[in-house]
Amino acid sequence: MSIYLLPKTLCAALERLMNRYWWGQKGADNSIHWLAWDRMCAPKKYGGLGFKRLHEFNVALLGKQGWQLLTNPDSLLAQVFKARYYPTTTFYGAVMGGNPSYVWRSIMAGQELVRTGYRRRIGNGRTTKVWSHPWLPDAHDPYVGLNHQSLNHELLVADLIENDTKKWNDGLINQLFAPRDVVLIKQLPINADYEDMWFWERDIRGCYSVKDGYRRLVEQNTPTSVVWGML
């Protein structure tokens, strides 16, 4: 499950086996299932039993592989995939491509999950794209707003920093960005001695974890009616 994306039908069949085993079986007769499987898989804080949804857990495991490709591009595995599927970009901008292997299809299944939580930590700003990378200190919307008519799509965060003072270019920032973005940008510290890097927003170490990835997927896919039914 950490390498391949299992078919949803297989995950559903395994969950049915888990469900039957939990409630027991006497001879050929099944026991009464006193709680629906969806509610059994709800987090314990919502009154569920915390069983794993196998498809979501599978995707969370695959997200770990994508995170490694993104944050450790010098590894042998990352270099092989980059040469084959995204030679001119990073895993951030990778696409499925033509005739992909099943392993690559599986890893790409976790890309959207990784995108929900990765952020850019600004150092010298030389590898962070202003308009397409999530780098603002806002948990809900880390992207700058596209409100300027003459955009330079290759503009880097380093272009917003004055070379001599190593501080934000206030005049340029006020000219390019909306007031909300201006306030957020000026909150960011600049450390020109370090490279920009990726970090995971909900982890104190800044590292992706399968636990948090799975939690995100469950929060996204748990129906509101199920949550309220637990309260």
FIPAMI-952314 format. One line per field, with one value per residue (C-alpha): residue number from 1; chain; x negated, y negated, z. Coordinates in pm, 1 decimal. Each point is the difference from the previous one (the first is absolute). Example, Ala and Ser with C-alpha at 12.3 -4.5 7.8 and 13.67 -1.06 7.14 Angstrom:
2
i <- (1	2)
ch <- (A	A)
px <- (-1230.0	-137.0)
py <- (450.0	-344.0)
pz <- (780.0	-66.0)
***
This chain:
231
i <- (1	2	3	4	5	6	7	8	9	10	11	12	13	14	15	16	17	18	19	20	21	22	23	24	25	26	27	28	29	30	31	32	33	34	35	36	37	38	39	40	41	42	43	44	45	46	47	48	49	50	51	52	53	54	55	56	57	58	59	60	61	62	63	64	65	66	67	68	69	70	71	72	73	74	75	76	77	78	79	80	81	82	83	84	85	86	87	88	89	90	91	92	93	94	95	96	97	98	99	100	101	102	103	104	105	106	107	108	109	110	111	112	113	114	115	116	117	118	119	120	121	122	123	124	125	126	127	128	129	130	131	132	133	134	135	136	137	138	139	140	141	142	143	144	145	146	147	148	149	150	151	152	153	154	155	156	157	158	159	160	161	162	163	164	165	166	167	168	169	170	171	172	173	174	175	176	177	178	179	180	181	182	183	184	185	186	187	188	189	190	191	192	193	194	195	196	197	198	199	200	201	202	203	204	205	206	207	208	209	210	211	212	213	214	215	216	217	218	219	220	221	222	223	224	225	226	227	228	229	230	231)
ch <- (A	A	A	A	A	A	A	A	A	A	A	A	A	A	A	A	A	A	A	A	A	A	A	A	A	A	A	A	A	A	A	A	A	A	A	A	A	A	A	A	A	A	A	A	A	A	A	A	A	A	A	A	A	A	A	A	A	A	A	A	A	A	A	A	A	A	A	A	A	A	A	A	A	A	A	A	A	A	A	A	A	A	A	A	A	A	A	A	A	A	A	A	A	A	A	A	A	A	A	A	A	A	A	A	A	A	A	A	A	A	A	A	A	A	A	A	A	A	A	A	A	A	A	A	A	A	A	A	A	A	A	A	A	A	A	A	A	A	A	A	A	A	A	A	A	A	A	A	A	A	A	A	A	A	A	A	A	A	A	A	A	A	A	A	A	A	A	A	A	A	A	A	A	A	A	A	A	A	A	A	A	A	A	A	A	A	A	A	A	A	A	A	A	A	A	A	A	A	A	A	A	A	A	A	A	A	A	A	A	A	A	A	A	A	A	A	A	A	A	A	A	A	A	A	A	A	A	A	A	A	A)
px <- (0.0	-296.5	-104.0	312.4	348.1	237.5	331.1	290.2	192.0	-278.4	-5.3	379.3	-22.4	-264.9	209.4	299.1	-216.7	-115.6	357.9	125.1	-290.3	66.6	365.9	-60.1	167.3	169.3	2.7	153.0	184.5	-144.9	33.5	188.7	-212.1	100.0	-192.3	-53.1	-355.7	-26.4	77.4	-242.5	-272.7	75.3	-275.6	32.5	35.9	327.4	120.2	-115.9	-227.5	-288.7	-16.0	-213.6	164.0	-230.7	17.7	-76.1	-276.8	-144.0	-7.4	-158.1	-279.2	-54.9	-14.1	-314.0	-166.9	96.5	-132.6	-336.1	-18.4	75.2	-233.4	-284.4	-53.5	-359.4	97.8	-41.2	374.5	82.8	-257.2	139.8	359.7	-104.0	-189.3	301.1	304.7	-87.8	-344.7	66.9	182.6	34.5	254.4	198.2	75.3	-16.9	280.1	95.5	-162.1	31.8	-11.4	-84.3	-94.9	239.3	-241.3	4.1	379.9	11.8	-234.8	195.6	313.6	-150.4	-113.0	321.7	-20.9	-356.9	110.9	249.8	-269.7	-336.8	-130.3	-314.4	-227.1	-171.6	-377.5	-161.1	309.3	-189.0	195.8	352.2	233.5	215.6	316.9	10.7	-162.6	177.5	-223.3	221.6	50.1	370.9	122.6	313.7	-136.5	-381.5	6.0	-22.9	293.3	-38.5	124.4	-260.5	39.9	-365.0	-113.1	-344.8	83.6	-365.4	-29.8	-190.4	30.1	-365.5	111.7	204.9	-306.3	-239.8	-352.0	-184.6	216.5	134.2	343.3	333.8	40.4	301.6	67.4	8.8	206.0	258.0	21.3	41.9	215.2	335.5	5.6	56.3	-306.0	-213.8	62.8	-81.6	-317.9	-140.0	55.2	-248.5	-360.3	-278.8	-310.9	-224.0	-250.1	239.4	174.6	377.9	144.0	325.1	166.1	322.1	224.2	153.1	-316.4	-234.4	-298.2	145.2	4.8	286.3	145.5	234.2	207.6	67.4	50.6	261.2	166.0	29.7	163.4	244.9	93.8	59.9	202.3	199.5	359.0	126.6	300.1	-232.3	-192.6	314.0	142.3	-298.1	50.9)
py <- (0.0	-233.0	62.5	96.0	-148.2	285.1	16.8	-148.4	325.9	190.5	-253.1	31.8	381.6	-10.3	-243.3	235.3	280.5	-223.8	-100.2	359.5	105.4	-286.5	85.2	373.9	289.1	311.3	281.3	-123.6	-284.9	-348.3	-197.6	-326.7	-295.9	-259.1	-283.9	-91.4	37.8	-370.8	-92.1	263.5	-163.8	-345.2	-140.3	81.6	-368.8	8.5	314.3	252.7	298.5	-126.2	286.3	-76.6	-73.1	204.2	-211.6	-321.7	173.1	128.6	-352.6	-138.1	257.3	-93.3	-365.4	88.8	108.9	-324.7	-200.4	177.0	-80.5	-364.3	-54.6	236.3	-61.2	127.2	355.1	269.4	67.7	-367.6	-37.0	300.7	-124.0	-355.1	111.8	201.1	-206.7	-359.5	-96.5	-375.6	-43.7	154.7	238.8	-313.7	-55.1	360.9	147.5	357.6	-4.4	249.5	374.3	-25.4	299.5	125.8	-113.3	-355.1	5.5	107.7	-272.0	-262.1	111.8	-161.2	-322.4	-190.9	96.9	-128.7	-324.6	-62.3	-31.9	-94.8	-353.4	-191.5	-133.0	-308.7	-35.2	-197.1	32.1	124.0	321.7	-109.1	-122.4	-289.7	86.2	378.8	117.0	8.5	-228.3	-244.8	57.1	78.6	350.8	-34.0	-180.6	-11.4	-127.8	-362.4	-144.7	-57.9	-356.2	-164.9	-27.9	19.9	310.8	150.3	365.6	82.9	-264.6	135.2	-101.5	-108.7	-271.2	-155.8	-35.6	-294.0	117.7	-245.2	1.1	357.7	-134.6	2.3	-250.1	-176.6	-212.6	295.8	211.7	-273.9	-38.4	368.6	148.9	-39.6	-145.6	342.9	142.2	-303.9	49.2	372.4	-47.5	-259.9	238.7	245.9	-16.2	7.2	211.2	-37.2	255.4	291.0	154.1	16.9	334.4	194.1	70.9	165.6	-255.5	206.8	166.9	-158.8	137.9	-97.2	360.4	185.4	284.8	276.0	-63.0	-362.7	80.8	260.0	-242.1	-257.9	246.6	117.3	-358.2	-72.7	314.6	39.1	-114.1	-275.3	214.6	269.2	-250.9	-155.5	344.9	71.2	-314.6)
pz <- (0.0	39.7	-362.9	-196.2	-17.0	80.2	-191.0	194.5	-47.3	177.6	285.5	33.5	7.5	272.4	203.3	-23.0	136.9	286.1	72.9	11.6	220.2	243.5	52.1	-2.9	-177.5	137.8	-249.9	-323.9	172.2	21.3	320.5	9.9	-104.6	256.4	-163.4	-365.0	-130.0	-88.3	358.8	130.3	-209.1	138.9	226.9	367.7	84.9	-196.5	178.1	-259.6	53.3	-210.6	-250.4	-303.7	-333.1	-215.9	-315.7	188.1	196.4	-327.6	-145.6	318.6	-28.9	-364.9	102.3	196.8	-324.5	-170.4	294.0	-31.0	-372.0	78.1	294.6	-91.1	-372.9	9.3	93.1	-264.3	-9.1	-49.0	-277.9	-187.1	17.1	-85.9	-311.0	-115.4	98.1	95.7	-138.0	-6.4	329.4	347.4	147.3	82.5	-369.1	-121.3	-210.0	-79.3	-343.4	-281.5	60.4	373.7	207.9	265.3	271.5	-137.6	-28.2	361.7	122.4	-192.5	183.7	310.4	-167.4	70.8	366.3	21.3	-160.6	279.2	264.3	-145.0	33.3	-90.6	274.6	-133.7	28.7	-281.6	-221.0	-305.9	-57.3	96.3	-273.5	112.8	-190.1	12.4	323.9	339.8	205.1	190.1	376.9	-32.0	81.7	-213.6	-307.4	-31.6	-361.0	-107.7	-191.0	-373.9	-9.5	-223.1	-375.9	-108.2	185.5	-29.5	54.9	71.6	271.5	300.8	363.6	-23.2	-246.5	281.3	223.5	-20.4	-79.3	222.1	314.2	-27.7	95.8	-177.0	-282.1	148.1	-307.9	-238.7	239.4	48.1	-377.0	-89.1	273.0	166.2	354.4	155.9	-176.9	84.0	371.8	-16.5	-203.8	238.9	289.2	-148.4	124.5	-258.6	47.9	-302.8	133.3	-55.2	-298.7	-23.1	102.9	16.1	333.0	118.2	164.0	281.3	126.8	253.7	-192.6	-334.5	-125.7	-165.1	204.1	-112.2	311.6	-89.5	-367.8	90.6	241.2	-275.7	-235.7	265.1	86.7	-368.9	-67.5	321.9	-69.0	226.5	90.5	136.0	210.8	144.0	63.2	224.8	209.8)
***
